[in-house]
Amino acid sequence: MPDPDRPQELPARLLTDPEMIDACRVRDFARVFRLVKVRAGIYPSMIARRCDLTPSRVGEVIAGRRHLQHMDVIERISDGLRIPGGMLGLARRAWETPQALVVDEREAPQVSEPEQQAPATLPGPDVDSILALATRTSLNKATLEAFRSSIEDYWRRDDQHGGEALRPAIVGQLRYVVGLLKESRPPSIQNGLYSIAAELARLTGWTYFDARQYNQARAYFTEALQLAKEIDDRQFMANVLACMSLQATYQDKPADSLALVTAAQDQARSALGSTPRVMAMLAMREAFAHATLGNRDDTHRAIGEAHSQFEQIGASDPDPSWVTYFDEPKLIVDTGIARGRLGEAATAEPLIADALRQENHSNQRGRAFHSFWLARTQLDQGKLDQACHTATQALEPASAVASERVSGHLREFYDQLAPHRQEPVALAFEARLRELLPPVSGSLRP
């Protein structure tokens, strides 16, 4: 009996058609969607549902007004339309393995592997928990400050190196703090613990988001929302919703992004003491959502609001620690990125370049991320030499940070280079890429 939840397979004659093979190879989704419509009878509205896209987005792709480049979107198309991963330059998809050959992990024999076990000199996690209960002392404000200091250190190292290696420590501390919440404590200490747990959950979600593991990120962001709600910290709830809005932008879900950032702004406005810096950051996230939707007037209005709020910042404002990163260079570079998303490359380029000159050199991920955006705006204007030079400079900070999000922007720039791939400057860029980032370059299509 057919499985009603299983997507309809594409006809074998379509998957073996040279035109379809070529369209998939170069990821020309305008052609792919047209062929699927004409040859398989799957219309744009159904394509949208199966690939978790909006119908208007599918229509824009078919009309050639939008190109799909994010890896998670390409994976959704592969899974939704049942296009084998290899045809789109992806790894073999899970559904390509016949069910009879799938091993149920619950039934797999458990084989002990001594080399993977913890050293015998270390106690097991259950003993750690018992010892923690036996030695626990009463918490005070100094303890809370120690937690906050460690969080600030995590964020700093995340900017420098990425969050992949930090995540086990962050999750361990989150579980420890959540365990502390089960005990009765004075309200000031208990509320402080909720605040710290919320920030650790958001930080964990951020590390998953930066790794483009979006389901895990959303789970931790949701946990952070729930923890902040326990103490009615509406400013922090706005912060988490803004993170979720940015993630929706990366997932090519701009309508979700706009809904989330609008909810964030509502939370911030209803909070006592929301600062201009917080409101400026949220307005810029709104600009990102509108720009992704192609709403030019609304994007410019939101950018104007961000700058207006930023001008009202005072030295004595009680800014939460989590928003202090939103300084003038960040305002400028985000303005450039929003305008770049609208296709206003000539205006975006000097803004991003100016912000990069001011940006802290220790923020490796930010410098790589913003440099690739600058290279894209230069390439959009036909400045091939400048674009390749900028992108080559970005490879060094990109190689210093473990960030799949940065690697994704690199892949998008590399794809944009396709028409110029044989030019000397493009060849020099690719040679440097393969030297500095062999794992990433190995996944790029020739």
C-alpha positions as CSV (number, residue, x, y, z in Angstrom):
1,M,0.0,0.0,0.0
2,P,1.5,3.4,-0.9
3,D,2.7,5.7,1.9
4,P,0.5,8.9,1.7
5,D,3.3,10.9,3.4
6,R,5.9,9.8,0.9
7,P,6.5,12.5,-1.8
8,Q,5.6,11.5,-5.3
9,E,8.6,10.2,-7.3
10,L,9.6,12.0,-10.4
11,P,9.3,9.9,-13.6
12,A,12.5,8.0,-14.4
13,R,12.4,9.4,-17.9
14,L,12.6,12.9,-16.5
15,L,15.5,12.1,-14.1
16,T,17.5,10.5,-17.0
17,D,16.7,13.3,-19.5
18,P,19.9,15.2,-20.5
19,E,18.2,18.5,-20.1
20,M,17.1,17.7,-16.5
21,I,20.6,16.3,-15.7
22,D,22.3,19.5,-16.9
23,A,19.8,21.8,-15.1
24,C,20.4,20.0,-11.9
25,R,24.2,19.9,-12.4
26,V,24.4,23.7,-12.6
27,R,21.5,24.2,-10.1
28,D,19.4,26.1,-12.6
29,F,16.2,25.8,-10.6
30,A,14.2,27.9,-13.1
31,R,14.7,25.1,-15.6
32,V,14.3,22.3,-13.0
33,F,10.9,23.7,-11.8
34,R,9.7,24.2,-15.4
35,L,10.7,20.6,-16.3
36,V,9.0,19.2,-13.2
37,K,5.8,21.1,-14.0
38,V,5.7,20.1,-17.7
39,R,7.1,16.6,-17.5
40,A,5.8,15.4,-14.1
41,G,2.6,17.5,-13.8
42,I,3.8,19.0,-10.4
43,Y,2.6,22.6,-10.5
44,P,4.3,25.5,-8.7
45,S,2.0,25.5,-5.7
46,M,2.8,21.9,-5.1
47,I,6.5,22.5,-5.6
48,A,6.2,25.2,-3.0
49,R,4.5,22.9,-0.5
50,R,6.9,20.0,-1.0
51,C,10.0,22.1,-0.8
52,D,8.8,24.3,2.1
53,L,9.0,27.5,-0.1
54,T,6.4,30.2,-0.7
55,P,4.5,30.0,-4.0
56,S,5.6,33.6,-4.8
57,R,9.2,32.5,-4.3
58,V,8.8,29.5,-6.7
59,G,7.2,31.9,-9.2
60,E,10.2,34.3,-8.9
61,V,12.6,31.4,-9.5
62,I,10.7,30.2,-12.6
63,A,10.6,33.8,-14.0
64,G,14.4,34.1,-13.4
65,R,14.1,36.9,-10.9
66,R,15.6,34.9,-8.0
67,H,18.3,32.3,-7.7
68,L,18.4,29.7,-4.9
69,Q,21.9,29.2,-3.5
70,H,21.5,28.3,0.2
71,M,22.5,24.7,0.8
72,D,19.5,24.0,3.1
73,V,17.1,25.2,0.5
74,I,18.8,23.0,-2.1
75,E,18.5,20.0,0.2
76,R,14.8,20.7,0.7
77,I,14.3,20.7,-3.1
78,S,16.2,17.4,-3.4
79,D,14.1,15.8,-0.6
80,G,10.8,17.4,-1.6
81,L,11.0,16.6,-5.3
82,R,12.9,13.3,-4.8
83,I,15.8,14.4,-7.0
84,P,18.8,12.2,-6.1
85,G,21.4,14.1,-4.1
86,G,24.2,13.3,-6.6
87,M,22.4,15.2,-9.4
88,L,22.5,18.4,-7.3
89,G,26.0,18.0,-6.0
90,L,24.8,16.8,-2.6
91,A,25.6,13.7,-0.6
92,R,23.4,10.7,-1.0
93,R,20.1,11.4,0.7
94,A,18.7,9.1,3.4
95,W,15.6,8.3,1.3
96,E,17.7,7.0,-1.5
97,T,18.6,3.8,0.5
98,P,15.9,1.1,0.2
99,Q,14.0,0.6,3.5
100,A,15.1,-3.0,3.6
101,L,18.7,-2.0,3.8
102,V,18.2,0.6,6.6
103,V,19.6,-0.6,9.9
104,D,17.5,0.1,12.9
105,E,19.9,1.6,15.4
106,R,17.8,0.4,18.3
107,E,18.4,-3.2,17.2
108,A,22.1,-2.8,16.3
109,P,24.4,-4.8,18.7
110,Q,26.2,-2.7,21.2
111,V,29.9,-3.3,20.8
112,S,32.2,-1.9,23.4
113,E,35.1,0.1,22.0
114,P,37.7,0.7,24.8
115,E,39.5,3.3,22.8
116,Q,36.4,5.6,22.8
117,Q,35.7,5.2,26.5
118,A,36.7,7.9,29.1
119,P,40.1,7.3,30.8
120,A,39.8,5.1,33.8
121,T,41.1,7.9,36.0
122,L,38.0,10.0,35.4
123,P,34.7,9.4,37.3
124,G,31.6,8.8,35.2
125,P,28.9,11.5,34.7
126,D,26.7,9.8,37.4
127,V,29.4,10.1,40.0
128,D,30.0,13.8,38.9
129,S,26.3,14.5,39.7
130,I,26.5,12.8,43.1
131,L,29.6,14.8,44.0
132,A,28.0,18.0,42.8
133,L,25.1,17.4,45.2
134,A,27.3,16.6,48.1
135,T,29.6,19.6,47.7
136,R,27.0,22.2,46.6
137,T,27.2,25.5,48.5
138,S,24.7,28.3,48.7
139,L,24.8,30.6,45.7
140,N,25.4,34.4,45.9
141,K,25.7,37.3,43.6
142,A,29.4,36.6,43.1
143,T,28.5,33.1,41.8
144,L,26.1,34.7,39.3
145,E,28.8,37.1,38.1
146,A,31.1,34.2,37.6
147,F,28.5,32.5,35.3
148,R,28.0,35.8,33.4
149,S,31.7,36.2,33.0
150,S,32.1,32.7,31.5
151,I,29.2,33.5,29.1
152,E,31.0,36.6,27.9
153,D,34.2,34.5,27.4
154,Y,32.2,32.0,25.4
155,W,30.9,34.7,23.1
156,R,34.4,36.2,22.6
157,R,35.8,32.8,21.7
158,D,32.9,32.1,19.4
159,D,33.7,35.2,17.4
160,Q,37.3,34.2,17.2
161,H,37.1,30.5,16.5
162,G,33.4,29.5,16.0
163,G,31.2,27.6,18.5
164,E,31.7,23.9,17.4
165,A,34.5,23.2,20.0
166,L,32.8,25.3,22.7
167,R,29.3,23.7,22.5
168,P,30.0,20.7,24.8
169,A,31.1,23.1,27.6
170,I,28.2,25.4,27.0
171,V,25.6,22.6,27.1
172,G,27.2,21.2,30.2
173,Q,27.0,24.5,32.0
174,L,23.4,24.9,30.8
175,R,22.4,21.6,32.3
176,Y,24.2,22.4,35.5
177,V,22.3,25.8,35.8
178,V,19.0,24.2,35.0
179,G,19.7,21.7,37.7
180,L,20.2,24.5,40.2
181,L,16.8,25.9,39.3
182,K,15.1,22.9,40.9
183,E,16.1,24.1,44.3
184,S,14.4,26.8,46.3
185,R,16.4,30.0,46.5
186,P,15.9,33.7,47.3
187,P,14.0,35.5,44.3
188,S,17.0,37.6,43.3
189,I,19.3,34.5,43.0
190,Q,16.6,32.4,41.3
191,N,15.8,35.1,38.8
192,G,19.5,35.5,38.1
193,L,19.8,31.8,37.4
194,Y,16.8,31.9,35.0
195,S,18.5,34.7,33.2
196,I,21.8,32.9,32.9
197,A,20.1,29.7,31.8
198,A,18.2,31.6,29.1
199,E,21.5,33.1,27.8
200,L,23.2,29.7,27.8
201,A,20.3,28.2,25.8
202,R,20.4,31.1,23.3
203,L,24.2,30.7,23.0
204,T,23.8,26.9,22.4
205,G,21.1,27.7,19.8
206,W,23.5,30.2,18.1
207,T,26.3,27.6,17.8
208,Y,23.9,25.3,16.1
209,F,22.6,28.1,13.9
210,D,26.2,29.0,12.9
211,A,26.7,25.3,12.0
212,R,23.5,25.4,9.9
213,Q,21.9,22.7,12.0
214,Y,18.6,24.6,12.1
215,N,16.4,22.1,13.9
216,Q,18.6,21.9,16.9
217,A,19.1,25.7,16.9
218,R,15.3,26.2,16.9
219,A,14.9,23.8,19.9
220,Y,17.4,25.7,22.0
221,F,16.1,29.1,21.0
222,T,12.7,27.9,22.1
223,E,14.1,26.8,25.4
224,A,15.7,30.2,25.8
225,L,12.3,31.9,25.2
226,Q,10.6,29.7,27.8
227,L,13.3,30.4,30.4
228,A,13.2,34.2,29.8
229,K,9.4,34.1,30.0
230,E,9.6,32.6,33.5
231,I,11.0,35.9,34.7
232,D,9.1,38.1,32.2
233,D,12.4,39.3,30.6
234,R,10.8,40.8,27.5
235,Q,13.9,42.4,26.2
236,F,15.7,39.1,26.2
237,M,12.7,37.4,24.6
238,A,13.0,40.0,21.9
239,N,16.6,39.1,21.5
240,V,15.9,35.4,21.0
241,L,13.1,36.1,18.6
242,A,15.5,38.3,16.6
243,C,17.9,35.3,16.4
244,M,15.1,33.1,15.2
245,S,14.2,35.8,12.6
246,L,17.8,35.8,11.3
247,Q,17.7,32.0,11.1
248,A,14.5,32.1,9.0
249,T,16.2,34.5,6.6
250,Y,19.0,31.9,6.1
251,Q,16.4,29.2,5.6
252,D,14.8,31.3,2.8
253,K,11.7,31.8,4.8
254,P,11.4,35.6,4.7
255,A,7.7,35.7,5.7
256,D,8.6,33.8,8.9
257,S,11.5,36.1,9.4
258,L,9.3,39.1,9.3
259,A,6.7,37.6,11.6
260,L,9.4,36.7,14.2
261,V,11.1,40.1,14.2
262,T,7.8,41.9,14.4
263,A,7.0,39.8,17.5
264,A,10.5,40.7,18.8
265,Q,9.7,44.4,18.4
266,D,6.4,44.0,20.2
267,Q,8.1,42.4,23.1
268,A,10.8,45.1,23.3
269,R,8.2,47.9,23.2
270,S,6.2,46.3,26.0
271,A,9.3,45.9,28.2
272,L,10.3,48.6,30.7
273,G,13.5,50.3,29.8
274,S,14.2,48.9,26.3
275,T,17.1,51.0,25.1
276,P,17.6,52.7,21.7
277,R,20.5,50.2,20.9
278,V,18.1,47.3,21.3
279,M,15.5,49.0,19.1
280,A,18.1,49.8,16.5
281,M,19.3,46.2,16.3
282,L,15.7,45.0,16.0
283,A,14.9,47.5,13.2
284,M,17.9,46.3,11.3
285,R,16.7,42.7,11.6
286,E,13.4,43.9,10.2
287,A,15.2,45.5,7.3
288,F,16.9,42.1,6.6
289,A,13.5,40.4,6.4
290,H,12.0,43.1,4.1
291,A,15.1,43.0,1.9
292,T,14.8,39.2,1.5
293,L,11.2,39.7,0.6
294,G,12.1,42.3,-2.0
295,N,10.1,45.1,-0.2
296,R,12.3,48.1,-1.2
297,D,10.3,50.8,0.5
298,D,9.8,48.9,3.8
299,T,13.5,48.0,3.8
300,H,14.6,51.6,3.5
301,R,12.0,52.6,6.2
302,A,13.4,50.0,8.6
303,I,17.0,51.1,7.9
304,G,16.0,54.7,8.6
305,E,14.4,53.6,11.9
306,A,17.6,51.7,12.9
307,H,19.7,54.8,12.3
308,S,17.3,57.1,14.0
309,Q,17.3,54.9,17.1
310,F,21.1,54.6,17.0
311,E,21.4,58.3,17.1
312,Q,19.5,58.4,20.4
313,I,22.0,56.1,22.2
314,G,23.4,57.6,25.4
315,A,26.6,56.7,27.3
316,S,24.5,56.0,30.4
317,D,21.9,53.8,28.8
318,P,21.4,50.5,30.7
319,D,22.1,48.3,27.6
320,P,21.9,44.5,28.2
321,S,25.3,42.9,27.7
322,W,24.0,40.9,24.7
323,V,23.4,44.0,22.6
324,T,26.6,45.8,23.1
325,Y,28.0,44.2,19.9
326,F,25.7,46.4,17.9
327,D,28.1,49.3,17.5
328,E,28.5,51.8,14.7
329,P,30.5,49.5,12.4
330,K,27.9,46.8,12.9
331,L,25.1,49.3,12.0
332,I,27.0,50.4,8.9
333,V,27.8,46.9,7.7
334,D,24.3,45.7,8.3
335,T,22.9,48.6,6.3
336,G,25.2,47.6,3.4
337,I,24.1,44.0,3.6
338,A,20.4,45.0,3.6
339,R,20.9,47.2,0.6
340,G,23.0,44.5,-1.1
341,R,20.1,42.1,-0.7
342,L,17.9,44.6,-2.5
343,G,20.4,44.6,-5.4
344,E,21.7,48.1,-4.6
345,A,25.3,46.9,-5.0
346,A,26.8,50.3,-5.8
347,T,25.5,51.8,-2.6
348,A,26.2,48.7,-0.5
349,E,29.9,48.4,-1.4
350,P,31.3,51.5,0.2
351,L,29.2,50.9,3.4
352,I,30.5,47.4,3.9
353,A,34.1,48.4,3.0
354,D,34.0,51.3,5.5
355,A,32.7,49.0,8.3
356,L,35.4,46.4,7.6
357,R,38.1,49.1,8.1
358,Q,36.7,49.7,11.5
359,E,35.9,46.2,12.5
360,N,37.7,44.5,15.4
361,H,40.4,42.2,13.9
362,S,39.8,39.5,16.6
363,N,36.3,38.9,15.2
364,Q,37.4,36.4,12.6
365,R,34.0,35.2,11.6
366,G,32.6,38.7,11.3
367,R,35.5,39.8,9.1
368,A,35.2,36.7,6.8
369,F,31.4,37.0,6.6
370,H,31.4,40.7,5.8
371,S,34.3,40.4,3.3
372,F,32.4,37.8,1.3
373,W,29.5,40.2,1.2
374,L,31.8,42.9,0.0
375,A,33.1,40.6,-2.7
376,R,29.6,39.8,-3.8
377,T,28.6,43.4,-4.2
378,Q,31.8,44.1,-6.2
379,L,31.1,41.1,-8.5
380,D,27.5,42.3,-8.9
381,Q,29.0,45.5,-10.4
382,G,31.3,43.6,-12.8
383,K,34.4,44.4,-10.7
384,L,35.9,41.0,-11.1
385,D,39.5,41.8,-10.1
386,Q,38.4,43.6,-6.9
387,A,35.9,40.9,-6.0
388,C,38.5,38.1,-6.3
389,H,41.0,40.2,-4.3
390,T,38.5,40.8,-1.5
391,A,37.4,37.2,-1.4
392,T,41.1,36.0,-1.3
393,Q,41.7,38.3,1.7
394,A,38.6,36.8,3.3
395,L,40.0,33.3,3.1
396,E,42.5,33.8,6.0
397,P,39.9,34.7,8.6
398,A,37.6,32.1,7.2
399,S,40.2,29.4,7.7
400,A,40.6,30.5,11.3
401,V,37.0,30.0,12.3
402,A,34.9,26.8,12.3
403,S,31.7,28.2,10.8
404,E,29.5,26.4,8.3
405,R,27.6,29.7,7.9
406,V,30.8,31.4,6.6
407,S,31.6,28.4,4.4
408,G,28.1,28.7,2.9
409,H,28.7,32.4,2.0
410,L,32.0,31.2,0.4
411,R,30.2,28.6,-1.7
412,E,27.7,31.2,-2.8
413,F,30.4,33.6,-4.0
414,Y,32.2,30.7,-5.7
415,D,28.9,29.9,-7.5
416,Q,28.7,33.5,-8.6
417,L,32.1,33.2,-10.2
418,A,31.0,30.5,-12.5
419,P,30.9,32.7,-15.7
420,H,34.4,33.9,-14.9
421,R,35.9,30.7,-13.7
422,Q,38.7,30.6,-16.3
423,E,39.9,34.2,-15.8
424,P,43.4,34.4,-14.2
425,V,42.1,36.3,-11.1
426,A,39.4,33.6,-10.5
427,L,42.0,30.8,-11.0
428,A,44.3,32.5,-8.5
429,F,41.4,32.8,-6.0
430,E,40.5,29.2,-6.4
431,A,44.2,28.1,-5.9
432,R,44.4,30.0,-2.7
433,L,41.0,28.6,-1.6
434,R,42.2,25.0,-2.1
435,E,45.4,25.8,-0.2
436,L,43.7,27.4,2.9
437,L,40.4,25.6,3.0
438,P,40.8,22.1,1.5
439,P,37.6,20.6,3.2
440,V,35.4,23.4,1.8
441,S,37.1,23.5,-1.6
442,G,36.6,19.8,-1.9
443,S,32.8,20.3,-1.7
444,L,32.8,22.9,-4.5
445,R,31.6,21.9,-7.9
446,P,34.3,22.0,-10.7
